[in-house]
Amino acid sequence: MGWGSAGYRIFDPVARALLDANASEEITRRVLGKLIDELRQEDWDTETDSLDEFRDQPVIVAVFRDKDVTTRCRNTKSPLPTAGCTRLLGHGGDHRDDQDNSWSATP
């Protein structure tokens, strides 16, 4: 059985503190990367919950992506009816859905 509370009890508060302190991207990536490694050794199994919590923070999304923790983008700002972008969170370029429709990533 995994360690589900590691996200909201350890990872999320540390990530918030780094953001609140305006830590540099380098420091944020180093600290959170090491923290992810350590929590995974303790059988952390809810990484995607923390990734979803910080999905609007590109540096944190990038750290998770470096550690092979990904989730779908799910952007729904398409001019077409869609369930949302099916590309990975933090992707470059335009959004794309499962019907191969695409829309701009810029507002």
N, C-alpha and C positions, 0 to 999 in steps of 0.2 A: 504494500500500500504506500502511496506517495505522500509527500509532504505538501498539502494544499495551502496551509496558512503562511507559508514562507513569503508569498507575494504581498499580501496586505499587511503582514506584520514586519517584514524585513525589507524586501526589494522596493515596494512602492514608497515607503517613507524616505528611504535613502535617495531614490530617484527624485522625489519631490524636493528634498533638501538641496540636492545639487542644482536643480532648476531654480529654486528660490534664491540660492546664493550666486546665481549667474556664473556657475562654474564653466570653464572653457570646454569646448567640445573634446579636446584631448583628455582632460581630467575626467569628464563625464564618461567617455568611452573606456578609459582605463579602469575606473572604479567599478562601473556597472558590469563591464566584461568580466572582471575578476569575481564580482559578486555572483553573477550568473553561473560561472564555473563552480564556485564553492557550493551554491545552493543545489545545483544539479548533482553534485557528489553526495548530497544528503537526500537525494531522491525527490527533488522539487518537481512536481508534475502539473503545475498550473501556470506555466510560463506565459501561455497565450492569454490568460486573464490579465496579467500585468501588461503584456503588450497591448491589449485592447484598452487598458486604462490610460496608456500614454500614446495612443495611435496618432495624436496630433503633434507629437514632439519628434521631429525628424532624427535627431541625434539618438534618441532612445530606440526608435524603430531600427536605425542602422546597427546599433549594438546587438539587438536581438537577431537581426538578419545575419550579422557576422557569426552568430552562434547557432545558425540554422533554425531559428525559431521564427516562423512566419505565419501570417494569416492573410486573408483576402482584404483588398482595399475597400470594397463595398461602397465606393462613391456612387451616389444616385443622382447627381446633378446633370444627367443626360437630358437633352431635349426630346429624347424618345422614351417611351415606357420601357423600363428595365428594372431588373432585380438588383442592379448595381455592378460595379466594376469587379471583374473576376481576377484581375491581375493581383500580384502580391503587394501588400502594403509597403509603401516606400518606393514603388516602381518609378522609373523615369518615363517621360513621354506621356502620351494621351492615355485616357482610360479606355477600357474595352470590356464589353459584356460577353456572355456566353453565346450570343447570336452574332458575334463579330462586329457589332456596332461600336463605333469609337466616338469619343468626345474629348474636348480640350481639358487638360489638367489645370489650365489657368482660368481664373474667373472671367 
